[in-house]
Amino acid sequence: MAGILAWFWNERFWLPHNVTWADLKNTDEATFPQAEDLYLACPLAFCIFMIRLVFERFIARPCAMGLKIQTNGPQKAQPNAILEKVFTAITKHPDEKRLEGLSKQLDWDVRTIQRWFRQRRNQEKPSTLARFCESMWRFTFYLYIFTYGVRFLKKTPWLWNTKECWYNYPYQPLTVDIHYYYILELSFYLSLLFSQFTDIRRKDFLIMFLHHVATISLITFSYVNNMARVGTLVMCLHDAADVLIEAAKMANYAKCQILCNLLFAMFAILFISSRLGVYPVWILNTTLFESWEIVGPYPSWWVFNLLLILLQLLHSFWSYLIVKTACRAISKGKVSHYTHAIIRSKFQFVQHLQYL
Protein backbone atom coordinates (compact mmCIF):
# COMPACT_ATOMS: atom_id res chain seq x y z
CA MET A 1 0.00 0.00 0.00
CA ALA A 2 2.83 2.38 0.85
CA GLY A 3 4.40 1.66 -2.53
CA ILE A 4 1.13 2.37 -4.35
CA LEU A 5 0.63 5.66 -2.50
CA ALA A 6 4.22 6.70 -3.22
CA TRP A 7 3.70 5.94 -6.91
CA PHE A 8 0.37 7.81 -7.04
CA TRP A 9 1.70 10.92 -5.28
CA ASN A 10 4.89 11.03 -7.32
CA GLU A 11 6.12 14.62 -7.09
CA ARG A 12 7.59 14.54 -10.58
CA PHE A 13 4.11 13.98 -12.00
CA TRP A 14 2.11 16.40 -9.88
CA LEU A 15 4.53 19.29 -9.35
CA PRO A 16 6.94 21.41 -11.39
CA HIS A 17 10.65 20.59 -11.40
CA ASN A 18 12.47 21.09 -8.07
CA VAL A 19 9.18 21.39 -6.11
CA THR A 20 8.28 18.80 -3.46
CA TRP A 21 5.23 18.14 -1.30
CA ALA A 22 7.28 19.27 1.69
CA ASP A 23 7.58 22.71 0.09
CA LEU A 24 3.77 23.01 0.07
CA LYS A 25 3.15 22.10 3.70
CA ASN A 26 1.21 24.66 5.71
CA THR A 27 3.21 27.12 7.78
CA ASP A 28 2.42 30.01 10.09
CA GLU A 29 3.04 32.38 7.18
CA ALA A 30 1.01 30.65 4.42
CA THR A 31 -1.61 27.95 3.85
CA PHE A 32 -1.60 25.76 0.75
CA PRO A 33 -4.13 23.25 -0.61
CA GLN A 34 -3.78 19.83 1.06
CA ALA A 35 -5.35 16.64 -0.27
CA GLU A 36 -6.85 15.89 3.14
CA ASP A 37 -8.82 19.16 2.96
CA LEU A 38 -11.15 17.46 0.51
CA TYR A 39 -12.34 14.94 3.12
CA LEU A 40 -14.61 17.70 4.40
CA ALA A 41 -16.62 17.45 1.18
CA CYS A 42 -18.07 14.04 2.09
CA PRO A 43 -20.07 15.03 5.21
CA LEU A 44 -20.92 18.34 3.56
CA ALA A 45 -22.30 16.46 0.52
CA PHE A 46 -24.65 14.56 2.84
CA CYS A 47 -25.79 17.87 4.37
CA ILE A 48 -26.44 19.31 0.90
CA PHE A 49 -28.45 16.22 0.02
CA MET A 50 -30.61 16.68 3.12
CA ILE A 51 -31.02 20.39 2.36
CA ARG A 52 -32.18 19.42 -1.12
CA LEU A 53 -34.90 17.15 0.30
CA VAL A 54 -36.14 19.92 2.58
CA PHE A 55 -35.96 22.49 -0.22
CA GLU A 56 -37.91 20.36 -2.68
CA ARG A 57 -40.56 19.46 -0.10
CA PHE A 58 -41.20 22.86 1.50
CA ILE A 59 -40.14 25.39 -1.16
CA ALA A 60 -40.08 23.90 -4.67
CA ARG A 61 -43.24 21.81 -4.31
CA PRO A 62 -45.44 24.71 -3.09
CA CYS A 63 -44.07 26.82 -5.97
CA ALA A 64 -44.96 24.07 -8.42
CA MET A 65 -48.45 23.77 -6.97
CA GLY A 66 -48.86 27.52 -7.27
CA LEU A 67 -47.97 27.25 -10.95
CA LYS A 68 -50.54 24.45 -11.30
CA ILE A 69 -47.97 21.88 -12.36
CA GLN A 70 -49.53 18.41 -12.42
CA THR A 71 -48.70 16.21 -9.46
CA ASN A 72 -49.66 12.90 -11.06
CA GLY A 73 -47.16 10.91 -13.08
CA PRO A 74 -47.72 8.97 -16.31
CA GLN A 75 -50.59 6.51 -16.54
CA LYS A 76 -49.68 3.19 -14.90
CA ALA A 77 -49.83 -0.08 -16.78
CA GLN A 78 -52.26 -2.65 -15.47
CA PRO A 79 -50.57 -5.36 -13.34
CA ASN A 80 -49.51 -8.42 -15.31
CA ALA A 81 -46.97 -10.88 -13.92
CA ILE A 82 -45.88 -12.29 -17.28
CA LEU A 83 -45.31 -8.95 -18.97
CA GLU A 84 -43.66 -7.56 -15.85
CA LYS A 85 -41.18 -10.46 -15.84
CA VAL A 86 -40.34 -9.83 -19.49
CA PHE A 87 -39.98 -6.11 -18.84
CA THR A 88 -37.68 -6.43 -15.82
CA ALA A 89 -35.65 -9.51 -16.79
CA ILE A 90 -35.51 -9.64 -20.60
CA THR A 91 -36.31 -6.45 -22.51
CA LYS A 92 -38.20 -3.20 -22.24
CA HIS A 93 -38.54 -3.01 -26.04
CA PRO A 94 -39.77 -6.41 -27.30
CA ASP A 95 -39.37 -7.17 -30.99
CA GLU A 96 -42.16 -8.41 -33.28
CA LYS A 97 -41.39 -12.08 -32.69
CA ARG A 98 -41.59 -11.72 -28.90
CA LEU A 99 -44.74 -9.59 -29.18
CA GLU A 100 -46.45 -12.29 -31.23
CA GLY A 101 -45.43 -14.94 -28.68
CA LEU A 102 -46.79 -12.88 -25.80
CA SER A 103 -49.98 -12.23 -27.77
CA LYS A 104 -50.64 -15.96 -28.11
CA GLN A 105 -49.68 -16.65 -24.49
CA LEU A 106 -51.94 -13.95 -23.03
CA ASP A 107 -54.61 -13.92 -25.73
CA TRP A 108 -54.05 -10.18 -26.12
CA ASP A 109 -53.64 -8.40 -29.43
CA VAL A 110 -50.20 -7.07 -30.29
CA ARG A 111 -51.28 -3.43 -30.13
CA THR A 112 -52.49 -3.86 -26.52
CA ILE A 113 -49.17 -5.43 -25.52
CA GLN A 114 -47.25 -2.61 -27.21
CA ARG A 115 -49.37 -0.10 -25.30
CA TRP A 116 -48.65 -1.94 -22.03
CA PHE A 117 -44.87 -1.77 -22.60
CA ARG A 118 -45.12 1.92 -23.53
CA GLN A 119 -47.07 2.70 -20.37
CA ARG A 120 -44.68 0.60 -18.30
CA ARG A 121 -41.66 2.47 -19.69
CA ASN A 122 -43.34 5.81 -19.05
CA GLN A 123 -44.19 4.67 -15.55
CA GLU A 124 -40.51 4.84 -14.63
CA LYS A 125 -40.21 8.46 -15.72
CA PRO A 126 -40.46 11.09 -12.98
CA SER A 127 -43.54 13.27 -12.91
CA THR A 128 -43.45 16.84 -14.15
CA LEU A 129 -43.72 17.96 -10.53
CA ALA A 130 -40.63 15.96 -9.53
CA ARG A 131 -38.65 17.29 -12.49
CA PHE A 132 -39.68 20.86 -11.71
CA CYS A 133 -38.58 20.49 -8.09
CA GLU A 134 -35.23 19.04 -9.16
CA SER A 135 -34.65 21.84 -11.68
CA MET A 136 -35.60 24.48 -9.12
CA TRP A 137 -33.07 23.03 -6.66
CA ARG A 138 -30.32 23.02 -9.28
CA PHE A 139 -31.28 26.51 -10.46
CA THR A 140 -31.09 27.82 -6.90
CA PHE A 141 -27.69 26.25 -6.26
CA TYR A 142 -26.21 27.33 -9.61
CA LEU A 143 -27.50 30.86 -9.13
CA TYR A 144 -26.01 31.04 -5.65
CA ILE A 145 -22.63 29.56 -6.57
CA PHE A 146 -22.36 31.66 -9.75
CA THR A 147 -23.19 34.83 -7.81
CA TYR A 148 -20.65 33.88 -5.16
CA GLY A 149 -18.02 33.17 -7.82
CA VAL A 150 -18.53 36.52 -9.54
CA ARG A 151 -18.46 38.47 -6.27
CA PHE A 152 -15.32 36.65 -5.16
CA LEU A 153 -13.46 36.75 -8.47
CA LYS A 154 -14.02 40.43 -9.20
CA LYS A 155 -11.77 41.19 -6.21
CA THR A 156 -8.97 38.91 -7.42
CA PRO A 157 -6.08 40.01 -9.65
CA TRP A 158 -6.20 36.88 -11.83
CA LEU A 159 -9.68 37.70 -13.13
CA TRP A 160 -8.29 40.83 -14.80
CA ASN A 161 -4.81 39.49 -15.57
CA THR A 162 -4.71 35.72 -16.09
CA LYS A 163 -0.92 35.66 -15.79
CA GLU A 164 -1.52 36.05 -12.05
CA CYS A 165 -2.66 32.40 -12.12
CA TRP A 166 0.98 31.40 -12.68
CA TYR A 167 3.16 33.99 -10.97
CA ASN A 168 4.96 32.29 -8.05
CA TYR A 169 3.19 28.99 -8.87
CA PRO A 170 2.79 26.64 -7.03
CA TYR A 171 3.60 28.75 -3.95
CA GLN A 172 0.26 30.54 -4.07
CA PRO A 173 -1.47 30.75 -0.68
CA LEU A 174 -4.90 29.21 -0.31
CA THR A 175 -7.46 31.83 0.68
CA VAL A 176 -10.66 31.15 2.60
CA ASP A 177 -12.73 32.12 -0.45
CA ILE A 178 -11.00 29.65 -2.76
CA HIS A 179 -11.26 26.88 -0.18
CA TYR A 180 -14.99 27.52 0.34
CA TYR A 181 -15.64 27.74 -3.43
CA TYR A 182 -13.89 24.45 -4.16
CA ILE A 183 -15.33 22.50 -1.23
CA LEU A 184 -18.87 23.67 -1.98
CA GLU A 185 -18.65 22.79 -5.68
CA LEU A 186 -17.11 19.41 -4.89
CA SER A 187 -19.73 18.68 -2.22
CA PHE A 188 -22.58 19.54 -4.57
CA TYR A 189 -21.38 17.10 -7.21
CA LEU A 190 -20.78 14.42 -4.61
CA SER A 191 -24.37 14.92 -3.45
CA LEU A 192 -25.58 14.50 -7.05
CA LEU A 193 -23.55 11.30 -7.28
CA PHE A 194 -25.18 9.97 -4.10
CA SER A 195 -28.70 11.02 -5.08
CA GLN A 196 -28.54 9.13 -8.39
CA PHE A 197 -29.01 5.92 -6.42
CA THR A 198 -32.06 7.19 -4.53
CA ASP A 199 -33.76 9.19 -7.29
CA ILE A 200 -35.92 7.60 -9.96
CA ARG A 201 -33.59 5.75 -12.29
CA ARG A 202 -33.43 7.40 -15.71
CA LYS A 203 -32.13 6.21 -19.05
CA ASP A 204 -29.22 8.67 -18.86
CA PHE A 205 -28.09 7.19 -15.52
CA LEU A 206 -24.69 6.02 -16.78
CA ILE A 207 -23.98 9.27 -18.65
CA MET A 208 -24.80 11.38 -15.61
CA PHE A 209 -22.78 9.07 -13.38
CA LEU A 210 -19.74 9.54 -15.63
CA HIS A 211 -20.36 13.29 -15.62
CA HIS A 212 -20.29 13.46 -11.85
CA VAL A 213 -17.20 11.26 -11.60
CA ALA A 214 -15.36 13.38 -14.20
CA THR A 215 -16.35 16.62 -12.49
CA ILE A 216 -15.29 15.38 -9.07
CA SER A 217 -11.99 14.11 -10.47
CA LEU A 218 -11.10 17.38 -12.19
CA ILE A 219 -12.06 19.59 -9.27
CA THR A 220 -9.92 17.37 -7.05
CA PHE A 221 -7.06 17.34 -9.58
CA SER A 222 -6.81 21.13 -9.86
CA TYR A 223 -7.05 21.57 -6.09
CA VAL A 224 -4.35 19.05 -5.19
CA ASN A 225 -1.69 20.53 -7.49
CA ASN A 226 -2.77 24.08 -6.61
CA MET A 227 -4.11 25.10 -10.01
CA ALA A 228 -6.95 26.57 -7.99
CA ARG A 229 -6.80 30.07 -9.44
CA VAL A 230 -7.47 29.00 -13.01
CA GLY A 231 -9.87 26.38 -11.64
CA THR A 232 -12.08 29.10 -10.14
CA LEU A 233 -12.24 30.80 -13.55
CA VAL A 234 -13.33 27.58 -15.26
CA MET A 235 -16.00 26.83 -12.65
CA CYS A 236 -17.50 30.31 -12.75
CA LEU A 237 -17.53 30.40 -16.56
CA HIS A 238 -19.46 27.12 -16.77
CA ASP A 239 -21.93 27.94 -13.99
CA ALA A 240 -23.36 30.88 -15.96
CA ALA A 241 -25.00 28.77 -18.68
CA ASP A 242 -26.25 26.18 -16.15
CA VAL A 243 -28.37 28.85 -14.46
CA LEU A 244 -30.20 29.64 -17.70
CA ILE A 245 -30.78 26.06 -18.83
CA GLU A 246 -32.36 25.16 -15.49
CA ALA A 247 -34.55 28.26 -15.66
CA ALA A 248 -35.62 27.27 -19.20
CA LYS A 249 -36.53 23.78 -17.98
CA MET A 250 -38.63 25.21 -15.17
CA ALA A 251 -40.48 27.46 -17.62
CA ASN A 252 -41.06 24.49 -19.91
CA TYR A 253 -42.51 22.36 -17.09
CA ALA A 254 -44.76 25.27 -16.11
CA LYS A 255 -45.91 25.52 -19.76
CA CYS A 256 -44.68 29.11 -20.05
CA GLN A 257 -43.50 28.48 -23.59
CA ILE A 258 -42.67 32.06 -24.54
CA LEU A 259 -40.52 32.46 -21.44
CA CYS A 260 -38.97 29.04 -22.11
CA ASN A 261 -38.05 30.07 -25.66
CA LEU A 262 -36.59 33.37 -24.45
CA LEU A 263 -34.52 31.71 -21.74
CA PHE A 264 -33.28 29.07 -24.12
CA ALA A 265 -32.29 31.72 -26.67
CA MET A 266 -30.34 33.50 -23.92
CA PHE A 267 -28.76 30.19 -22.91
CA ALA A 268 -27.74 29.42 -26.51
CA ILE A 269 -26.16 32.84 -26.98
CA LEU A 270 -24.33 32.64 -23.66
CA PHE A 271 -23.24 29.05 -24.20
CA ILE A 272 -21.80 29.67 -27.67
CA SER A 273 -20.15 32.99 -26.81
CA SER A 274 -18.62 31.69 -23.58
CA ARG A 275 -17.56 28.23 -24.82
CA LEU A 276 -16.34 29.25 -28.29
CA GLY A 277 -15.17 32.75 -27.44
CA VAL A 278 -14.29 33.40 -23.82
CA TYR A 279 -13.12 29.87 -23.01
CA PRO A 280 -10.41 29.51 -25.69
CA VAL A 281 -9.32 33.17 -25.63
CA TRP A 282 -9.30 33.46 -21.84
CA ILE A 283 -8.84 30.00 -20.33
CA LEU A 284 -6.90 28.01 -22.94
CA ASN A 285 -4.64 30.95 -23.68
CA THR A 286 -3.50 31.15 -20.08
CA THR A 287 -3.25 27.39 -19.41
CA LEU A 288 -1.38 26.66 -22.64
CA PHE A 289 0.75 29.71 -23.41
CA GLU A 290 1.03 31.95 -20.35
CA SER A 291 1.70 29.00 -18.03
CA TRP A 292 4.30 27.61 -20.47
CA GLU A 293 6.07 30.97 -20.49
CA ILE A 294 5.98 31.51 -16.71
CA VAL A 295 6.09 27.98 -15.20
CA GLY A 296 6.95 25.59 -18.00
CA PRO A 297 5.44 22.17 -18.76
CA TYR A 298 5.51 19.09 -16.51
CA PRO A 299 3.50 15.82 -16.60
CA SER A 300 0.32 16.92 -14.79
CA TRP A 301 0.40 20.17 -16.81
CA TRP A 302 0.06 18.09 -19.99
CA VAL A 303 -2.82 16.07 -18.55
CA PHE A 304 -4.65 19.18 -17.38
CA ASN A 305 -4.33 20.92 -20.75
CA LEU A 306 -5.27 17.80 -22.68
CA LEU A 307 -8.53 17.62 -20.77
CA LEU A 308 -9.22 21.31 -21.37
CA ILE A 309 -8.56 20.96 -25.11
CA LEU A 310 -10.87 17.95 -25.26
CA LEU A 311 -13.50 20.06 -23.56
CA GLN A 312 -13.07 22.75 -26.21
CA LEU A 313 -13.70 20.21 -28.97
CA LEU A 314 -16.88 19.11 -27.20
CA HIS A 315 -17.94 22.74 -26.80
CA SER A 316 -17.58 23.19 -30.56
CA PHE A 317 -19.57 20.06 -31.36
CA TRP A 318 -22.41 20.96 -29.01
CA SER A 319 -22.55 24.57 -30.26
CA TYR A 320 -22.90 23.21 -33.80
CA LEU A 321 -25.84 21.06 -32.69
CA ILE A 322 -27.51 24.01 -30.95
CA VAL A 323 -27.24 26.21 -34.05
CA LYS A 324 -28.34 23.44 -36.40
CA THR A 325 -31.38 22.53 -34.31
CA ALA A 326 -32.37 26.16 -33.72
CA CYS A 327 -32.23 26.90 -37.46
CA ARG A 328 -34.38 23.86 -38.17
CA ALA A 329 -36.89 24.93 -35.53
CA ILE A 330 -37.16 28.46 -36.89
CA SER A 331 -37.55 27.26 -40.48
CA LYS A 332 -40.37 24.90 -39.49
CA GLY A 333 -42.03 27.32 -37.10
CA LYS A 334 -41.79 24.90 -34.17
CA VAL A 335 -39.57 26.78 -31.77
CA SER A 336 -41.32 25.48 -28.67
CA HIS A 337 -41.12 21.86 -29.78
CA TYR A 338 -37.43 22.03 -30.63
CA THR A 339 -36.58 24.03 -27.54
CA HIS A 340 -37.98 21.20 -25.43
CA ALA A 341 -36.09 18.63 -27.53
CA ILE A 342 -32.78 20.48 -27.17
CA ILE A 343 -33.20 20.87 -23.43
CA ARG A 344 -33.99 17.19 -23.05
CA SER A 345 -31.17 15.98 -25.30
CA LYS A 346 -28.65 18.32 -23.69
CA PHE A 347 -29.18 16.73 -20.32
CA GLN A 348 -29.04 13.23 -21.71
CA PHE A 349 -25.87 13.70 -23.75
CA VAL A 350 -23.76 16.74 -22.98
CA GLN A 351 -24.31 17.79 -19.40
CA HIS A 352 -21.74 15.23 -18.24
CA LEU A 353 -19.10 17.21 -20.16
CA GLN A 354 -19.95 20.74 -19.16
CA TYR A 355 -18.02 20.97 -15.92
CA LEU A 356 -14.74 19.36 -16.85
ABEGO torsion letter per residue (X at the ends): XAAAAAAAABAAAABBBGBBAAAABBBAABBBBBAAAAAAAAAAAAAAAAAAAAAAAAAAAAAAAAAGBBABBBBBBBBBAAAAAAAAAABABBBAAAAAAAAAAAGBBAAAAAAAAAAAAAAABBBAAAAAAAAAAAAAAAAAAAAAAAAAAAABAAAABAAAAABGOABBBBBAAAAAAAAAAAAAAAAAAAAAAABBBBAAAAAAAAAAAAAAAAAAAAAAAGAAAAAAAAAAAAAAAAAAAAAAAAAAAAGBAAAAAAAAAAAAAAAAAAAAAAAAAAAAAAAAAAAAAAAEBBAAAAAAAAAAAAAAAAAAAAAAAAAAAAAAAAAAGBAAAAAAAAAAAAAAAAAAAAAX
